[in-house]
């Protein structure tokens, strides 16, 4: 049985909106430094922690071998299959 999804925090929402907008404008995902600056955090470590949590929640996908390896996960297929 899948684990229940945690409640979306305002900071998580801000990260997701920033990543979506950045990808639409630049065609690649932002680095942790750009993401930290864009949402007003001082530490890339905090961004890393948030991104890992969003990945665990199934909202993002991440390729640790790529510098710009964060991307939005398309959940429509999973949502249809869960019906």
C-alpha positions in Angstrom: 0.0 0.0 0.0 1.5 3.4 -0.9 2.4 5.7 1.8 0.2 8.8 2.2 1.6 11.9 0.7 2.8 14.6 3.1 1.0 17.9 3.1 2.5 20.5 0.7 4.3 23.3 2.6 4.5 26.8 1.2 8.2 26.4 0.7 7.7 23.2 -1.3 5.2 24.9 -3.4 7.6 27.8 -4.0 10.3 25.4 -5.1 8.0 23.6 -7.5 6.7 26.8 -9.0 10.3 28.2 -9.4 11.5 25.0 -11.1 8.6 24.9 -13.5 9.0 28.6 -14.5 12.8 28.2 -14.8 12.5 25.2 -17.1 9.9 27.0 -19.3 12.2 30.0 -19.7 15.6 28.4 -19.9 14.8 24.9 -21.2 16.9 23.3 -18.4 16.4 22.9 -14.6 18.0 25.3 -12.3 21.2 24.5 -10.3 20.8 24.3 -6.5 22.6 27.7 -6.3 20.2 29.4 -8.7 17.2 27.7 -7.0 18.4 28.9 -3.5 18.8 32.4 -4.8 15.4 32.3 -6.6 13.4 31.3 -3.6 15.4 33.3 -1.1 17.4 30.7 0.7 21.0 31.2 1.7 22.1 27.6 1.7 22.3 25.1 -1.2 22.1 22.4 1.5 18.6 23.5 2.4 17.6 23.3 -1.3 19.1 19.8 -1.6 17.1 18.7 1.5 13.9 20.1 0.0 14.5 18.6 -3.4 15.3 15.1 -1.9 12.0 15.3 0.1 10.0 16.3 -3.0 11.6 13.4 -4.8 10.6 11.1 -2.0 7.1 12.4 -2.3 7.1 11.6 -6.0 6.8 15.2 -7.1 10.2 15.6 -8.7 12.7 13.3 -10.4 16.4 13.8 -10.0 19.5 12.5 -11.8 22.4 12.8 -9.3 24.9 12.5 -12.2 23.8 15.6 -13.9 24.4 19.2 -12.8 20.9 20.2 -14.1 19.3 16.9 -13.2 16.1 18.0 -11.5 12.8 17.7 -13.5 9.2 17.7 -12.8 7.5 14.3 -12.6 4.4 13.8 -14.7 2.0 12.3 -12.3 -1.0 12.0 -14.7 -0.2 8.4 -15.6 0.1 7.4 -12.0 -3.1 9.2 -11.1 -5.0 7.4 -13.9 -3.6 4.0 -13.0 -4.6 4.5 -9.3 -8.3 4.9 -10.2 
